[in-house]
Amino acid sequence: MAPIVALLGFTGTVGSHLLPELIEQNKQGNIRLIVLYREGSDLNKIPSDVEKREVQLDEAGLEKNKKAIEGVEVVVSSVGAPGILSQNYLVDALAGSPSLKTFIHSDFGTNWTEEELKIPQLKSITVKEDVVAHAKEKGVPLTHIRVGLFDLFFFKFKAAGTDIVDNKVSIYKQALTAPLRLTTLKFLGYAVAQLVTKPDTLPNQTFQVFDLTPTGQDIVDTLTKIHGKPAQIVQYTDEDYHKGITEGFAIGAALQDKWGSDRWGASDRPEIKGWEYKSFEEHVRKALEQ
Ligand SMILES: NC(=O)c1ccc[n+]([C@@H]2O[C@H](COP(=O)([O-])OP(=O)(O)OC[C@H]3O[C@@H](n4cnc5c(N)ncnc54)[C@H](OP(=O)(O)O)[C@@H]3O)[C@@H](O)[C@H]2O)c1
């Protein structure tokens, strides 16, 4: 029988990329998908043949949540920042579940080091550790999905300082020769949907899911080729870093430091079958069209 997989947070940036791929696996009979939703969640994009169950992520929701996860083997959560801690209510319902094989909590972040997590401005990341600790305390098996910077954040929101439209590349420390770890959201959706088809392989694992690793020089060369004129290298300084960490977009500054210091951590990737990897150049060209 196909494993029963539940998804929470399907309307978000990550969730909206997981949803179509999980629906596809459901259609192919590789999983049975159940969508978990909160009161008021927009269910418009959920096909009528996909089961939906309501959860209530507060003190009063335990019995409802236990019913919602009945029979489920894998729960995937992609809730955003305001919902991270509310996953603890889901953990309470998952504790002792006879069917559960693993809870893929909403991590989808990079491998932050203990030192990095001590940076006060990265507090929004450390709350994920609270969920991990709570799950451990309750005996709920976990799976961690680690990624690079999302393509959307690199190309559109310029989270690593590079501006592909203005032909500018922001370089800190050794970033010209060090790889930038990027995860395209489409690849993430495809990869996660493939991983959950084999629930027995998931508990207590950390998967590194990323599909692009251009160095700063690769980015410079690609932009130079596409724009037909030399890309401008903008030096990101220690001063920029400290300003970014304390007063600006702290995660962006921390990522620039990670990239420049080549401190991405584990890099062993699961085999994802059937994915047609595209080059960094193809991704840049596509992003420029949008
Ligand atoms: N690596 C990267 O570059 C990167 C970038 C961004 C995010 N991330 C990570 O990816 C994960 C998902 O982030 P995202 O940006 O996709 O989030 P998002 O777009 O803000 O997701 C919102 C989702 O969270 C749900 N939600 C919001 N508040 C909730 C609450 N109090 N309780 C339960 N659910 C709640 C919403 O459900 P409703 O539809 O019910 O409102 C919605 O489905 C996070 O762990 C985030 O840190 C990584």
Ligand as a Chemical Component Dictionary entry (heavy atoms), coordinates in Angstrom:
data_LIG
# 
_chem_comp.id                   LIG 
_chem_comp.type                 NON-POLYMER 
_chem_comp.pdbx_formal_charge   0 
_chem_comp.three_letter_code    LIG 
# 
loop_
_chem_comp_atom.comp_id 
_chem_comp_atom.atom_id 
_chem_comp_atom.alt_atom_id 
_chem_comp_atom.type_symbol 
_chem_comp_atom.charge 
_chem_comp_atom.model_Cartn_x 
_chem_comp_atom.model_Cartn_y 
_chem_comp_atom.model_Cartn_z 
_chem_comp_atom.pdbx_ordinal 
LIG N1  N1  N 0  16.670 28.516 2.425  1  
LIG C1  C1  C 0  16.026 29.612 2.146  2  
LIG O1  O1  O 0  16.468 30.434 1.303  3  
LIG C2  C2  C 0  14.695 29.878 2.808  4  
LIG C3  C3  C 0  13.977 31.003 2.432  5  
LIG C4  C4  C 0  12.728 31.204 2.984  6  
LIG C5  C5  C 0  12.223 30.308 3.914  7  
LIG N2  N2  N 1  12.964 29.223 4.296  8  
LIG C6  C6  C 0  12.421 28.273 5.291  9  
LIG O2  O2  O 0  11.389 27.520 4.670  10 
LIG C7  C7  C 0  10.355 27.225 5.611  11 
LIG C8  C8  C 0  9.021  27.662 5.053  12 
LIG O3  O3  O 0  9.058  29.059 4.874  13 
LIG P1  P1  P 0  8.154  29.812 3.799  14 
LIG O4  O4  O 0  8.890  31.044 3.416  15 
LIG O5  O5  O -1 7.694  28.862 2.761  16 
LIG O6  O6  O 0  6.961  30.256 4.723  17 
LIG P2  P2  P 0  5.695  31.100 4.331  18 
LIG O7  O7  O 0  5.603  31.351 2.877  19 
LIG O8  O8  O 0  5.610  32.260 5.267  20 
LIG O9  O9  O 0  4.583  30.021 4.725  21 
LIG C9  C9  C 0  3.417  30.319 5.250  22 
LIG C10 C10 C 0  2.761  28.972 5.561  23 
LIG O10 O10 O 0  2.830  28.801 6.977  24 
LIG C11 C11 C 0  1.515  28.591 7.473  25 
LIG N3  N3  N 0  1.400  29.284 8.740  26 
LIG C12 C12 C 0  1.584  30.585 8.982  27 
LIG N4  N4  N 0  1.401  30.841 10.303 28 
LIG C13 C13 C 0  1.113  29.665 10.874 29 
LIG C14 C14 C 0  0.825  29.262 12.196 30 
LIG N5  N5  N 0  0.803  30.146 13.209 31 
LIG N6  N6  N 0  0.571  27.972 12.422 32 
LIG C15 C15 C 0  0.605  27.083 11.411 33 
LIG N7  N7  N 0  0.852  27.394 10.141 34 
LIG C16 C16 C 0  1.120  28.678 9.878  35 
LIG C17 C17 C 0  0.569  29.198 6.451  36 
LIG O11 O11 O 0  -0.618 28.459 6.520  37 
LIG P3  P3  P 0  -2.061 29.055 6.181  38 
LIG O12 O12 O 0  -2.270 28.849 4.719  39 
LIG O13 O13 O 0  -2.965 28.245 7.015  40 
LIG O14 O14 O 0  -2.029 30.498 6.570  41 
LIG C18 C18 C 0  1.322  28.984 5.145  42 
LIG O15 O15 O 0  0.993  27.760 4.554  43 
LIG C19 C19 C 0  10.738 27.943 6.910  44 
LIG O16 O16 O 0  11.304 27.029 7.798  45 
LIG C20 C20 C 0  11.750 28.967 6.462  46 
LIG O17 O17 O 0  12.707 29.287 7.462  47 
LIG C21 C21 C 0  14.181 28.978 3.746  48 
# 
loop_
_chem_comp_bond.comp_id 
_chem_comp_bond.atom_id_1 
_chem_comp_bond.atom_id_2 
_chem_comp_bond.value_order 
_chem_comp_bond.pdbx_ordinal 
LIG N1  C1  SING 1  
LIG C1  O1  DOUB 2  
LIG C1  C2  SING 3  
LIG C2  C3  SING 4  
LIG C2  C21 DOUB 5  
LIG C3  C4  DOUB 6  
LIG C4  C5  SING 7  
LIG C5  N2  DOUB 8  
LIG N2  C6  SING 9  
LIG N2  C21 SING 10 
LIG C6  O2  SING 11 
LIG C6  C20 SING 12 
LIG O2  C7  SING 13 
LIG C7  C8  SING 14 
LIG C7  C19 SING 15 
LIG C8  O3  SING 16 
LIG O3  P1  SING 17 
LIG P1  O4  DOUB 18 
LIG P1  O5  SING 19 
LIG P1  O6  SING 20 
LIG O6  P2  SING 21 
LIG P2  O7  DOUB 22 
LIG P2  O8  SING 23 
LIG P2  O9  SING 24 
LIG O9  C9  SING 25 
LIG C9  C10 SING 26 
LIG C10 O10 SING 27 
LIG C10 C18 SING 28 
LIG O10 C11 SING 29 
LIG C11 N3  SING 30 
LIG C11 C17 SING 31 
LIG N3  C12 SING 32 
LIG N3  C16 SING 33 
LIG C12 N4  DOUB 34 
LIG N4  C13 SING 35 
LIG C13 C14 SING 36 
LIG C13 C16 DOUB 37 
LIG C14 N5  SING 38 
LIG C14 N6  DOUB 39 
LIG N6  C15 SING 40 
LIG C15 N7  DOUB 41 
LIG N7  C16 SING 42 
LIG C17 O11 SING 43 
LIG C17 C18 SING 44 
LIG O11 P3  SING 45 
LIG P3  O12 DOUB 46 
LIG P3  O13 SING 47 
LIG P3  O14 SING 48 
LIG C18 O15 SING 49 
LIG C19 O16 SING 50 
LIG C19 C20 SING 51 
LIG C20 O17 SING 52 
# 
